[in-house]
Amino acid sequence: QITFGSIFLGKVPVHEEVHRCAGQIYGYKGCIRDFQVNHKELFIIDEAREGRNVENCNVPICDYHPCHNGGTCTSDEENWYCECPKLYTGKLCQFATCDENPCGNGATCFPKSRRDAVCLCPYGRSGILCSDAINITQPSFSGTDVFGYTSFLAYSTIANITFYHEFRLKFQLANHHSALQDNLIFFTGQKGQGLNGDDFLELGLRNGRVVYSYNLGSGTATIISKPLDLTLNVHVIHLGRNLQKGWLKVDDQKNKTVTSPGRLVGLNVFSQFYLGGYREYTPELLPKGPRFKNGFQGCIFEVQVRTSLNEGFKSPGTPEGHPNSGRSVGQCKDSPCNLIKCRNGGKCIETGSTVYCDCLTGWKGAFCTETVSVCEPEHEPPHQCQQGSTCVPLPNGYTCHCPLGTTGTYCEQG
């Protein structure tokens, strides 16, 4: 039996009070691999106050694949440990920064490091923890962030789009060369299954030109505009489709037309209407046609659609003009960094409404106000305690607490 304060593993010590309350007490026979109370790990040998008749388990622990989240188990005759992938910690690689989610209002938590998280804000929210409400009249999109997510708005499915659609919109590019390279403006559609093709409708920018594509299930039709006139501050797009025939007009350029291949004439899409980016983490999850690598960078406004020549233009959404959801979308020309002051040389980074402090080496925390301990993974240079040992910070450095069967300054000796 081993005692952790008032917690006993294996068997309760026999004393007078136990005899009065119970008959024969049998201890546990077998192997106990790891022990956790709430979110705190207790190392069975190292942290025990006392114990007796305890031996090493003779079953190779790595045969049980104990490491979580892609960790790699390594063992010898005496010890074992998990080599954890980036952003995971703990004896079993079971802890991630976002386990105790600090983000509010439905934000997406992403672990910036093993200690710090970034809150990717939903539509209508901004700030370090997405606690600030913002009013969006002209959405601002930031493309694909460093974590691989795009900013986007998602509207309800556009009804009655099967045989006819017509869109009008305006956009303003961010001051980035990358904003013209390979960036999505809008998309609706889904992957085909079996003999059914990929039905989709998309608009984007590639190599400085507007690209308009649609697939009715029998092949993709594509129109590519002339290069955009970058002296214009605001660009205007007008596009449409009637059965197989589509057309595109950009700014003052001439109208261009195309006819889709095959015999199918109806566009059958059931997904939401995405503006500026995708909900999906990667474009590979989308149909083969829409493979823009990044989301839009800049502002998109006055988006209108109609599905019949006999009706007026309306804003997408139910109710009209209201998105169902969104991520990292800000208000055009507003900067959330105006309200954030990063300390100790940290730099404020904004992606739409999402904002965080990028800290210099040696600092951490939401505003870069906390020092990085010499024993933390982010410290430069890293500590030299061997895997399986425990790094303990000291006023002038650190020491390594070695597991059973190892010794040396860094627990490097058997």
C-alpha positions as CSV (number, residue, x, y, z in Angstrom):
1,Q,0.0,0.0,0.0
2,I,1.1,3.6,-0.7
3,T,-0.2,6.7,1.2
4,F,-0.8,10.1,-0.4
5,G,-1.8,12.2,2.6
6,S,-5.2,10.7,3.3
7,I,-5.5,8.9,-0.1
8,F,-4.5,5.2,-0.1
9,L,-3.7,3.1,-3.1
10,G,-3.7,-0.7,-2.9
11,K,-4.9,-1.3,0.8
12,V,-5.9,0.8,3.8
13,P,-3.5,0.4,6.8
14,V,-5.0,-2.0,9.4
15,H,-5.8,-0.3,12.7
16,E,-8.3,-0.6,15.6
17,E,-11.0,1.6,13.9
18,V,-10.9,-0.4,10.7
19,H,-11.4,-3.7,12.6
20,R,-14.5,-2.3,14.2
21,C,-16.0,-1.2,10.8
22,A,-15.1,-4.1,8.5
23,G,-14.2,-7.7,8.3
24,Q,-11.3,-9.0,6.3
25,I,-9.7,-6.4,4.1
26,Y,-8.0,-7.5,0.9
27,G,-5.4,-5.3,-0.9
28,Y,-5.3,-4.7,-4.6
29,K,-3.2,-7.1,-6.6
30,G,-2.0,-5.9,-10.0
31,C,-0.5,-2.8,-11.6
32,I,-1.6,0.8,-11.2
33,R,-0.3,2.8,-14.1
34,D,-1.2,6.4,-13.4
35,F,-3.2,8.4,-10.8
36,Q,-5.0,11.7,-11.3
37,V,-7.2,13.7,-9.0
38,N,-9.2,16.2,-11.0
39,H,-6.6,17.9,-13.1
40,K,-3.6,17.2,-10.8
41,E,-1.4,14.2,-11.5
42,L,0.1,12.3,-8.6
43,F,3.2,10.4,-9.4
44,I,2.8,7.1,-7.7
45,I,6.3,6.6,-6.4
46,D,7.8,10.1,-6.4
47,E,5.1,11.8,-4.4
48,A,4.1,9.0,-2.0
49,R,4.8,9.7,1.7
50,E,5.2,6.1,2.6
51,G,4.6,2.6,1.3
52,R,5.5,-1.1,1.6
53,N,5.5,-4.3,-0.5
54,V,5.4,-2.3,-3.8
55,E,7.3,-3.6,-6.8
56,N,7.8,-2.5,-10.4
57,C,5.0,-3.8,-12.7
58,N,6.6,-6.4,-14.9
59,V,4.3,-5.7,-17.9
60,P,5.9,-3.3,-20.4
61,I,3.9,-0.1,-19.9
62,C,4.2,1.0,-23.5
63,D,2.3,-2.2,-24.6
64,Y,-0.8,-0.4,-23.2
65,H,-0.3,2.7,-25.4
66,P,-0.8,5.1,-22.5
67,C,0.1,8.3,-24.2
68,H,-2.8,10.5,-25.4
69,N,-3.0,13.0,-28.3
70,G,-0.4,11.4,-30.5
71,G,2.3,11.1,-27.8
72,T,5.1,8.5,-28.2
73,C,5.8,6.1,-25.3
74,T,9.4,5.2,-24.5
75,S,10.4,2.7,-21.8
76,D,13.3,0.8,-20.3
77,E,13.4,-1.8,-17.5
78,E,12.7,0.8,-14.8
79,N,11.0,3.8,-16.3
80,W,8.7,5.0,-19.0
81,Y,7.6,8.4,-20.3
82,C,5.5,10.0,-23.1
83,E,7.1,12.3,-25.6
84,C,4.3,14.8,-26.2
85,P,3.6,16.6,-29.5
86,K,3.5,20.4,-29.5
87,L,0.8,22.0,-27.4
88,Y,0.2,19.0,-25.1
89,T,1.6,18.4,-21.6
90,G,1.2,16.0,-18.7
91,K,2.6,12.6,-17.9
92,L,0.2,11.1,-20.5
93,C,0.1,14.2,-22.8
94,Q,-3.4,14.6,-21.7
95,F,-3.5,18.3,-21.0
96,A,-3.9,21.0,-23.6
97,T,-4.2,24.8,-23.0
98,C,-7.8,24.9,-24.1
99,D,-9.0,22.1,-21.7
100,E,-10.1,24.9,-19.3
101,N,-11.4,27.2,-22.0
102,P,-10.9,30.9,-21.1
103,C,-12.8,32.1,-24.1
104,G,-16.4,33.4,-23.8
105,N,-19.4,33.8,-26.0
106,G,-18.9,30.7,-28.1
107,A,-15.4,31.6,-29.3
108,T,-13.0,29.0,-30.7
109,C,-10.1,28.4,-28.3
110,F,-6.8,27.7,-30.0
111,P,-3.6,26.9,-28.0
112,K,-1.0,29.5,-28.9
113,S,1.5,27.7,-26.7
114,R,1.4,25.1,-23.9
115,R,0.5,27.9,-21.5
116,D,-1.4,30.5,-23.6
117,A,-4.6,30.4,-25.7
118,V,-5.9,32.6,-28.4
119,C,-9.7,33.2,-28.6
120,L,-11.0,33.2,-32.2
121,C,-14.0,35.5,-31.8
122,P,-17.5,34.6,-33.2
123,Y,-19.5,37.1,-35.2
124,G,-20.3,40.3,-33.2
125,R,-17.6,39.8,-30.6
126,S,-14.1,41.1,-30.2
127,G,-11.3,41.4,-27.6
128,I,-8.7,39.1,-25.9
129,L,-11.5,36.9,-24.5
130,C,-14.1,37.9,-27.1
131,S,-16.1,39.7,-24.3
132,D,-16.6,42.9,-26.2
133,A,-19.7,43.4,-28.4
134,I,-19.1,45.1,-31.8
135,N,-21.6,46.4,-34.4
136,I,-20.7,45.2,-37.9
137,T,-22.1,47.1,-40.9
138,Q,-19.2,46.5,-43.4
139,P,-17.5,43.2,-42.6
140,S,-13.7,43.1,-42.6
141,F,-12.0,39.7,-43.3
142,S,-8.4,38.8,-42.5
143,G,-7.8,35.8,-44.7
144,T,-6.2,32.7,-43.2
145,D,-4.6,33.3,-39.8
146,V,-1.3,31.7,-38.5
147,F,-3.4,28.9,-36.9
148,G,-4.9,27.8,-40.3
149,Y,-8.4,29.2,-39.8
150,T,-10.1,31.6,-42.2
151,S,-12.4,34.4,-41.1
152,F,-15.9,34.0,-42.5
153,L,-19.6,34.7,-42.4
154,A,-22.2,31.9,-42.9
155,Y,-25.7,32.8,-44.1
156,S,-28.7,30.5,-44.5
157,T,-29.0,28.5,-47.7
158,I,-30.1,30.7,-50.6
159,A,-33.5,29.3,-51.7
160,N,-34.6,28.9,-55.4
161,I,-31.1,29.2,-56.8
162,T,-31.5,26.1,-59.0
163,F,-32.1,27.6,-62.4
164,Y,-31.2,31.3,-62.0
165,H,-29.1,33.5,-59.8
166,E,-27.7,37.0,-59.9
167,F,-25.3,38.6,-57.4
168,R,-24.0,42.1,-56.8
169,L,-21.4,43.1,-54.3
170,K,-18.5,45.6,-53.6
171,F,-15.2,44.9,-52.0
172,Q,-12.1,46.8,-50.9
173,L,-8.8,45.0,-50.7
174,A,-6.5,45.1,-47.7
175,N,-3.1,46.6,-48.2
176,H,-1.5,43.2,-48.7
177,H,0.1,41.8,-51.8
178,S,-1.2,38.4,-50.7
179,A,-4.8,39.7,-51.0
180,L,-4.8,39.1,-54.7
181,Q,-3.1,35.8,-54.9
182,D,-5.5,32.9,-54.1
183,N,-8.4,34.2,-52.0
184,L,-12.1,33.3,-51.7
185,I,-14.9,35.9,-51.8
186,F,-17.9,33.6,-51.5
187,F,-18.9,29.9,-51.8
188,T,-21.9,27.6,-51.6
189,G,-22.0,23.9,-52.5
190,Q,-21.1,20.4,-51.4
191,K,-19.1,17.4,-52.4
192,G,-20.6,15.0,-54.9
193,Q,-21.3,11.4,-53.9
194,G,-21.2,8.4,-56.2
195,L,-22.4,9.3,-59.7
196,N,-23.5,12.7,-58.6
197,G,-21.1,15.5,-59.4
198,D,-19.9,18.4,-57.3
199,D,-22.5,21.1,-57.3
200,F,-21.1,24.5,-56.2
201,L,-20.9,28.2,-56.9
202,E,-17.9,30.2,-56.0
203,L,-16.2,33.6,-56.5
204,G,-12.6,34.5,-55.7
205,L,-9.4,36.2,-56.6
206,R,-6.4,34.5,-58.2
207,N,-3.2,36.2,-59.5
208,G,-4.9,39.7,-59.5
209,R,-8.0,38.6,-61.4
210,V,-11.6,37.8,-60.4
211,V,-12.5,34.1,-60.9
212,Y,-16.2,33.0,-61.1
213,S,-16.9,29.2,-61.3
214,Y,-20.0,27.0,-61.0
215,N,-20.6,23.3,-61.5
216,L,-24.1,21.9,-62.1
217,G,-23.0,18.4,-61.7
218,S,-21.5,17.7,-65.1
219,G,-18.4,19.8,-65.2
220,T,-17.1,23.2,-64.1
221,A,-17.7,26.5,-66.0
222,T,-15.2,29.3,-65.2
223,I,-14.9,32.9,-66.1
224,I,-11.7,34.9,-65.4
225,S,-11.6,38.6,-65.5
226,K,-8.9,40.9,-66.7
227,P,-6.4,42.1,-64.0
228,L,-8.0,44.4,-61.5
229,D,-7.3,48.1,-61.7
230,L,-5.5,48.6,-58.4
231,T,-5.9,52.4,-58.6
232,L,-9.5,51.9,-57.7
233,N,-10.3,52.0,-54.0
234,V,-13.6,50.0,-54.3
235,H,-14.3,47.2,-56.8
236,V,-17.8,46.3,-58.1
237,I,-18.8,42.8,-59.2
238,H,-22.0,41.8,-61.0
239,L,-22.5,38.1,-62.0
240,G,-25.2,35.7,-62.8
241,R,-26.3,32.4,-64.4
242,N,-29.4,31.3,-66.3
243,L,-29.5,27.5,-66.7
244,Q,-26.1,26.6,-68.2
245,K,-25.1,30.1,-69.3
246,G,-23.2,32.3,-66.9
247,W,-21.8,35.9,-67.1
248,L,-19.4,38.1,-65.1
249,K,-18.8,41.9,-65.1
250,V,-16.1,43.5,-63.0
251,D,-15.7,47.3,-62.5
252,D,-15.7,48.9,-66.0
253,Q,-14.5,45.7,-67.8
254,K,-16.5,44.2,-70.6
255,N,-19.1,41.5,-69.7
256,K,-17.7,38.0,-70.2
257,T,-19.8,34.8,-70.6
258,V,-19.4,31.0,-70.4
259,T,-21.6,27.9,-70.9
260,S,-21.2,24.9,-68.5
261,P,-20.3,21.5,-70.0
262,G,-22.7,18.5,-70.1
263,R,-26.4,18.5,-70.2
264,L,-27.4,19.4,-66.6
265,V,-29.0,22.8,-66.1
266,G,-29.8,22.9,-62.4
267,L,-27.6,24.0,-59.5
268,N,-28.4,21.8,-56.4
269,V,-26.7,23.2,-53.4
270,F,-27.8,22.7,-49.8
271,S,-25.0,24.2,-47.8
272,Q,-25.0,27.6,-46.2
273,F,-23.7,30.6,-48.1
274,Y,-20.2,31.4,-47.0
275,L,-18.7,34.9,-47.4
276,G,-15.0,35.6,-47.0
277,G,-13.8,32.1,-46.0
278,Y,-14.8,28.6,-45.0
279,R,-16.0,27.1,-41.7
280,E,-13.9,24.0,-42.5
281,Y,-10.3,24.0,-41.3
282,T,-8.8,23.2,-44.7
283,P,-10.0,23.7,-48.3
284,E,-9.3,20.1,-49.0
285,L,-12.7,19.3,-47.3
286,L,-14.5,21.1,-50.1
287,P,-15.4,20.0,-53.7
288,K,-12.5,19.7,-56.2
289,G,-13.4,23.0,-57.9
290,P,-13.2,25.5,-55.0
291,R,-9.6,25.2,-53.8
292,F,-8.8,28.8,-53.0
293,K,-6.0,28.5,-50.4
294,N,-6.9,31.5,-48.3
295,G,-9.9,33.6,-47.2
296,F,-10.5,37.1,-48.4
297,Q,-8.4,39.9,-47.1
298,G,-10.3,43.2,-46.9
299,C,-13.9,44.4,-46.7
300,I,-16.9,43.0,-48.5
301,F,-20.1,45.0,-48.5
302,E,-23.5,45.6,-50.2
303,V,-23.9,41.9,-51.0
304,Q,-27.2,41.3,-52.8
305,V,-28.8,38.4,-54.6
306,R,-31.9,37.5,-56.5
307,T,-33.1,34.2,-58.0
308,S,-35.5,35.5,-60.6
309,L,-35.6,38.4,-63.0
310,N,-39.1,39.2,-61.7
311,E,-37.9,40.0,-58.1
312,G,-35.8,42.6,-56.5
313,F,-32.3,42.1,-55.0
314,K,-32.1,41.2,-51.3
315,S,-29.3,40.7,-48.8
316,P,-28.6,37.0,-48.0
317,G,-29.6,35.7,-44.6
318,T,-32.7,34.9,-42.5
319,P,-33.8,37.4,-41.5
320,E,-32.4,39.4,-44.4
321,G,-28.9,40.6,-43.9
322,H,-28.3,38.5,-40.7
323,P,-25.6,35.8,-40.8
324,N,-26.1,32.5,-38.9
325,S,-22.6,32.5,-37.6
326,G,-19.1,33.8,-38.3
327,R,-15.5,33.8,-37.0
328,S,-12.8,36.6,-36.7
329,V,-14.9,39.2,-38.7
330,G,-14.3,42.8,-37.8
331,Q,-15.8,46.2,-38.8
332,C,-14.1,47.7,-41.8
333,K,-11.5,50.4,-40.9
334,D,-11.7,49.6,-37.2
335,S,-8.7,48.0,-35.4
336,P,-9.2,46.0,-32.2
337,C,-5.6,46.7,-31.4
338,N,-6.5,50.3,-30.6
339,L,-8.0,49.0,-27.4
340,I,-5.1,46.5,-26.5
341,K,-1.8,47.4,-25.0
342,C,0.8,44.6,-25.0
343,R,3.5,44.9,-22.5
344,N,7.3,44.2,-22.4
345,G,7.8,44.5,-26.1
346,G,4.9,42.4,-27.1
347,K,3.2,43.0,-30.5
348,C,-0.6,43.2,-30.9
349,I,-1.8,40.9,-33.7
350,E,-5.3,41.3,-35.2
351,T,-7.2,39.0,-37.6
352,G,-10.6,40.5,-38.1
353,S,-12.1,40.8,-34.6
354,T,-9.7,38.3,-33.1
355,V,-6.8,40.0,-31.3
356,Y,-3.9,38.7,-29.2
357,C,-0.4,39.7,-28.0
358,D,2.6,38.1,-29.6
359,C,5.2,38.1,-26.8
360,L,8.9,38.4,-26.9
361,T,11.1,35.5,-25.7
362,G,10.9,35.2,-21.9
363,W,7.4,36.6,-21.6
364,K,3.9,35.1,-21.7
365,G,0.3,35.8,-20.7
366,A,-2.6,37.6,-22.5
367,F,-0.7,40.9,-22.3
368,C,2.9,39.6,-22.0
369,T,3.1,40.5,-18.3
370,E,4.3,37.1,-17.0
371,T,7.8,35.8,-17.1
372,V,8.5,32.3,-18.5
373,S,9.9,30.0,-15.8
374,V,13.2,28.3,-16.6
375,C,11.4,25.0,-16.3
376,E,8.6,25.8,-18.8
377,P,8.7,24.4,-22.4
378,E,8.8,27.9,-23.9
379,H,11.9,28.9,-22.0
380,E,15.1,29.6,-24.1
381,P,17.4,27.8,-23.7
382,P,15.3,24.8,-22.6
383,H,16.2,23.0,-19.4
384,Q,18.3,19.8,-19.6
385,C,16.4,17.6,-17.2
386,Q,16.0,14.2,-18.9
387,Q,12.6,12.8,-19.9
388,G,10.7,11.4,-16.9
389,S,12.4,13.7,-14.4
390,T,10.9,16.8,-12.9
391,C,12.4,20.3,-13.4
392,V,12.2,22.5,-10.3
393,P,13.0,26.2,-10.6
394,L,15.5,27.8,-8.1
395,P,16.3,31.4,-7.4
396,N,19.5,31.0,-9.5
397,G,18.6,28.3,-12.0
398,Y,16.9,25.0,-11.5
399,T,17.4,21.4,-10.3
400,C,16.2,18.1,-11.6
401,H,14.2,15.7,-9.4
402,C,15.0,12.2,-10.7
403,P,12.6,9.3,-10.9
404,L,13.4,5.9,-9.4
405,G,16.4,4.3,-10.9
406,T,18.2,7.4,-12.2
407,T,20.7,9.9,-10.8
408,G,23.0,12.7,-11.9
409,T,22.7,16.4,-12.3
410,Y,20.1,16.0,-15.1
411,C,19.0,12.5,-14.2
412,E,21.1,11.2,-17.1
413,Q,22.7,8.3,-15.3
414,G,21.1,4.9,-14.6
